[in-house]
C-alpha cells in the first residue's frame, strides 16, 4: 500500500485520505469508509479519556500520563506562573514500527 502526500503544504496523512484508501482498496462505499475511520478514532479518544491505554499491535501504544503541578515562568517577563496538574497523551512506537522507519531511512528515495 503506497500513500502519497498530495501537496507540500500538508505533509500529513488525513482521515479523509484514510477513508479514501478504505474505499479504493477494500471496496466499502465512501460513507461507510468515513464512518469507519471516525468510529475508530472516536473509540481511541474515548478509551484515552477514560484513562485506558490503547495498544495497536505492530504500531505502538498511546498512554495517559498525569503530570504534577509545577512552577513555571513567563519567558517574556520572567514572572512566576504556576502550571496546573494535567493529563497528557504519550505515544511509544512499537519495535516493528521503529524498524520500518529505520529501514526506509537507509534506502535512497525513488527519483
Backbone torsions as a table, in degrees:
resi	resn	phi	psi	omega
1	UNK	NA	122.9	179.0
2	UNK	-112.1	132.1	179.5
3	UNK	-112.6	127.5	179.1
4	UNK	-109.3	143.1	176.7
5	UNK	-88.9	126.1	-171.9
6	UNK	-74.2	-29.4	178.7
7	UNK	-148.1	156.5	179.5
8	UNK	-71.8	-20.0	-179.0
9	UNK	-72.1	-28.3	-179.3
10	UNK	-128.0	74.3	-178.9
11	UNK	-78.6	63.2	-178.2
12	UNK	-142.4	152.7	173.5
13	UNK	-87.7	120.6	-176.3
14	UNK	-99.4	164.4	175.8
15	UNK	-61.3	-36.3	178.8
16	UNK	-63.2	-39.9	178.2
17	UNK	-67.3	-39.4	176.5
18	UNK	-61.4	-43.9	179.0
19	UNK	-62.8	-39.3	178.6
20	UNK	-63.9	-39.6	177.3
21	UNK	-63.2	-41.5	176.4
22	UNK	-62.0	-41.0	178.9
23	UNK	-62.1	-47.6	-175.2
24	UNK	-74.2	-41.7	-169.7
25	UNK	-97.0	-24.6	-178.4
26	UNK	-107.3	-26.2	177.0
27	UNK	95.6	9.2	174.0
28	UNK	-68.3	153.8	175.3
29	UNK	-74.9	167.5	-172.9
30	UNK	-62.3	-37.4	-179.8
31	UNK	-67.1	-44.6	177.8
32	UNK	-62.6	-39.8	179.5
33	UNK	-61.9	-48.1	179.6
34	UNK	-62.8	-44.3	179.9
35	UNK	-62.4	-38.8	-179.6
36	UNK	-66.6	-43.5	178.6
37	UNK	-63.4	-46.3	178.8
38	UNK	-60.6	-42.7	-179.6
39	UNK	-64.2	-40.0	178.9
40	UNK	-60.9	-50.5	-177.9
41	UNK	-69.1	-32.9	174.7
42	UNK	-63.5	-42.2	179.2
43	UNK	-63.0	-44.3	178.1
44	UNK	-62.4	-48.2	-178.6
45	UNK	-62.4	-45.6	-179.6
46	UNK	-61.6	-40.8	178.7
47	UNK	-63.0	-42.0	179.3
48	UNK	-67.6	-40.9	178.2
49	UNK	-60.6	-37.5	179.2
50	UNK	-75.7	-5.1	177.4
51	UNK	93.2	9.8	-179.7
52	UNK	-92.8	140.3	173.7
53	UNK	-72.1	152.5	176.5
54	UNK	-120.1	119.9	-178.8
55	UNK	-114.4	122.8	178.1
56	UNK	-115.1	109.1	-175.0
57	UNK	-55.6	131.5	178.1
58	UNK	80.4	-2.0	-178.8
59	UNK	-121.4	-60.0	178.2
60	UNK	162.0	-173.7	-177.6
61	UNK	-122.1	135.0	171.0
62	UNK	-104.1	129.5	-178.5
63	UNK	-131.6	149.5	174.1
64	UNK	-92.9	133.0	178.0
65	UNK	-127.1	134.3	177.8
66	UNK	-96.2	121.0	178.6
67	UNK	-96.6	135.1	-178.5
68	UNK	-74.4	156.8	174.6
69	UNK	-65.0	151.7	-179.2
70	UNK	-155.2	159.2	176.7
71	UNK	-77.2	143.1	176.9
72	UNK	-134.3	-177.8	175.6
73	UNK	-148.9	151.1	175.4
74	UNK	-75.2	117.8	-175.9
75	UNK	-65.2	-24.6	-178.4
76	UNK	-77.7	-43.3	-174.8
77	UNK	-104.9	-18.0	-176.7
78	UNK	80.8	0.8	-179.5
79	UNK	-67.1	135.6	178.0
80	UNK	-71.9	132.1	-179.8
81	UNK	-135.2	125.8	177.8
82	UNK	-73.1	137.9	175.2
83	UNK	-103.0	122.4	-175.7
84	UNK	-73.4	160.1	174.5
85	UNK	-63.4	145.4	-179.9
86	UNK	-155.5	163.6	176.1
87	UNK	-105.0	137.7	178.7
88	UNK	-130.0	156.2	176.7
89	UNK	-98.5	133.0	173.7
90	UNK	-117.2	152.6	177.7
91	UNK	-125.5	132.6	175.1
92	UNK	-122.7	117.5	-179.2
93	UNK	-68.8	145.5	176.7
94	UNK	-72.2	162.1	177.1
95	UNK	-60.2	-37.9	-179.5
96	UNK	-61.6	-44.8	178.8
97	UNK	-66.0	-42.8	178.6
98	UNK	-59.9	-41.6	178.8
99	UNK	-63.6	-43.3	178.8
100	UNK	-60.4	-41.9	-179.5
101	UNK	-65.3	-41.8	179.3
102	UNK	-65.8	-40.4	179.3
103	UNK	-63.8	-43.4	178.9
104	UNK	-64.7	-32.8	179.9
105	UNK	-70.8	-22.3	-178.5
106	UNK	-85.7	-25.8	-177.6
107	UNK	-87.7	137.5	179.0
108	UNK	-66.2	143.7	-179.7
109	UNK	-63.8	146.9	178.3
110	UNK	-69.4	137.9	-178.1
111	UNK	-91.6	NA	NA
